[in-house]
Amino acid sequence: MLFYYQVVALVLLPYSQVQLSDQSLTSFAIQESGAVLGCGTADGSCHVLQLSAALVDMAQNEKQGINAMFERETLREKNLEKAQKEAKVKARREAARHAELADTITEEDLANIEKEFFKEAGLGGVEGLTAAKKAVAAPAARTGSATTDAHADADQH
């Protein structure tokens, strides 16, 4: 099967289909003027086709249109590459910033931040945190002991 293609809105669509042979095509050549096409098949057959003037002759402004399309695609490709490079640079900067932040906080700074947090929260430091944990755990302990007593009563009966 031999396909002729036309470019329409950056999509290649078959313009025409010609069944030359049941065998696969092994060679293909176009005359310099573009009007004659030669094809060879796997069984050794040779086919010569004359192309229509619509496929051979350029339409008015066709060359400019194709060149404009190639320029747009080249510009689009450059913009995509630029965006990829910028994304890589941004990722490197972000990674470096995170690494710098992680390196600049010392244990002393962390302790000071922790003290300030407890002070603002009204917990009074580590002692206040321990008291808060005990206050939260106390109702749970009472609920757990009541459940244990209920199980013990059920076992006795």
C-alpha positions as CSV (number, residue, x, y, z in Angstrom):
1,M,0.0,0.0,0.0
2,L,1.4,3.4,-1.0
3,F,0.2,6.5,0.8
4,Y,0.5,10.1,-0.3
5,Y,0.2,12.6,2.5
6,Q,-1.0,16.2,2.8
7,V,-0.3,18.4,5.8
8,V,-3.4,19.9,7.2
9,A,-3.3,21.8,10.5
10,L,-0.2,19.8,11.6
11,V,-2.0,16.5,11.1
12,L,-0.8,14.0,8.4
13,L,-3.8,12.6,6.6
14,P,-3.7,10.1,3.7
15,Y,-4.3,12.1,0.5
16,S,-4.6,9.0,-1.7
17,Q,-4.0,5.2,-1.4
18,V,-2.9,3.0,-4.3
19,Q,-2.6,-0.8,-4.0
20,L,0.5,-1.7,-6.0
21,S,1.1,-5.3,-5.0
22,D,0.3,-7.8,-2.3
23,Q,4.0,-7.9,-1.6
24,S,5.8,-5.4,0.6
25,L,7.6,-2.3,-0.9
26,T,11.3,-2.6,-0.7
27,S,12.5,0.4,-2.7
28,F,11.2,3.8,-3.4
29,A,12.5,6.7,-5.6
30,I,11.1,10.0,-6.9
31,Q,12.2,11.7,-10.1
32,E,13.9,15.0,-9.5
33,S,11.0,17.0,-10.8
34,G,8.6,15.0,-8.5
35,A,6.3,13.9,-11.3
36,V,7.3,10.3,-11.6
37,L,7.5,7.8,-8.7
38,G,9.2,4.3,-8.9
39,C,8.6,1.5,-6.4
40,G,10.1,-1.9,-6.1
41,T,8.4,-4.8,-4.3
42,A,9.7,-7.9,-2.5
43,D,8.9,-10.2,-5.4
44,G,11.1,-8.2,-7.7
45,S,8.3,-6.2,-9.5
46,C,8.9,-2.6,-10.4
47,H,6.1,-0.1,-10.6
48,V,6.3,3.4,-12.2
49,L,3.6,5.9,-11.3
50,Q,3.0,9.4,-12.7
51,L,1.7,11.8,-10.0
52,S,-1.0,14.3,-10.7
53,A,-0.1,18.0,-11.1
54,A,-1.9,18.8,-7.7
55,L,0.8,16.7,-6.0
56,V,3.7,17.9,-8.0
57,D,3.1,21.7,-8.5
58,M,3.3,24.0,-5.5
59,A,0.2,26.1,-4.9
60,Q,0.5,29.8,-4.4
61,N,1.9,30.7,-1.0
62,E,2.5,27.0,-0.2
63,K,6.2,27.5,0.4
64,Q,5.6,30.5,2.7
65,G,2.9,28.6,4.6
66,I,5.2,25.5,5.2
67,N,8.1,27.7,6.2
68,A,5.9,29.6,8.7
69,M,4.7,26.3,10.1
70,F,8.3,25.1,10.6
71,E,9.2,28.4,12.2
72,R,6.3,28.2,14.6
73,E,7.2,24.6,15.5
74,T,10.9,25.5,16.0
75,L,9.9,28.4,18.3
76,R,7.5,26.1,20.2
77,E,10.3,23.5,20.7
78,K,12.7,26.2,21.9
79,N,10.1,27.5,24.4
80,L,9.5,24.0,25.7
81,E,13.2,23.4,26.2
82,K,13.5,26.8,27.9
83,A,10.6,25.9,30.3
84,Q,12.3,22.6,31.1
85,K,15.6,24.3,31.9
86,E,13.8,26.8,34.1
87,A,12.0,24.1,35.9
88,K,15.3,22.3,36.6
89,V,17.0,25.5,37.8
90,K,14.0,26.2,40.1
91,A,14.1,22.6,41.5
92,R,17.8,23.0,42.2
93,R,17.3,26.3,43.9
94,E,14.5,24.9,46.0
95,A,16.6,21.9,47.0
96,A,19.5,24.2,47.9
97,R,17.2,26.4,50.0
98,H,15.8,23.4,51.9
99,A,19.3,22.1,52.5
100,E,20.4,25.6,53.7
101,L,17.4,25.9,56.1
102,A,18.1,22.4,57.5
103,D,21.7,23.2,58.1
104,T,21.1,26.6,59.8
105,I,18.9,25.4,62.7
106,T,21.0,24.2,65.6
107,E,19.9,22.2,68.6
108,E,20.1,25.4,70.7
109,D,17.7,27.2,68.3
110,L,15.4,24.3,68.3
111,A,15.3,24.3,72.2
112,N,14.6,28.0,72.2
113,I,11.8,27.6,69.7
114,E,10.4,24.8,71.8
115,K,10.5,26.9,75.0
116,E,8.8,29.8,73.2
117,F,6.1,27.4,71.9
118,F,5.3,26.0,75.4
119,K,5.3,29.5,76.8
120,E,2.8,30.8,74.2
121,A,0.7,27.6,74.6
122,G,0.6,28.1,78.4
123,L,2.1,24.7,79.1
124,G,5.1,26.0,81.0
125,G,7.8,24.0,79.2
126,V,8.4,20.2,79.5
127,E,6.8,20.1,83.0
128,G,3.6,21.6,81.6
129,L,3.6,19.2,78.8
130,T,3.9,16.2,81.2
131,A,1.1,17.7,83.3
132,A,-1.0,18.1,80.1
133,K,-0.4,14.5,79.1
134,K,-1.4,13.3,82.6
135,A,-4.6,15.4,82.4
136,V,-5.5,13.9,79.1
137,A,-4.6,10.3,80.2
138,A,-6.5,10.6,83.5
139,P,-10.1,10.3,82.0
140,A,-8.9,7.5,79.8
141,A,-7.5,5.6,82.8
142,R,-10.8,6.1,84.6
143,T,-12.8,4.8,81.7
144,G,-10.5,1.9,81.3
145,S,-10.7,0.9,85.0
146,A,-14.5,1.1,84.9
147,T,-14.5,-1.2,82.0
148,T,-12.2,-3.6,83.8
149,D,-14.5,-3.5,86.9
150,A,-17.5,-4.3,84.7
151,H,-15.7,-7.3,83.2
152,A,-14.7,-8.4,86.7
153,D,-18.4,-8.2,87.9
154,A,-19.6,-10.2,84.9
155,D,-17.0,-12.9,85.6
156,Q,-18.2,-13.3,89.2
157,H,-21.9,-13.8,88.2
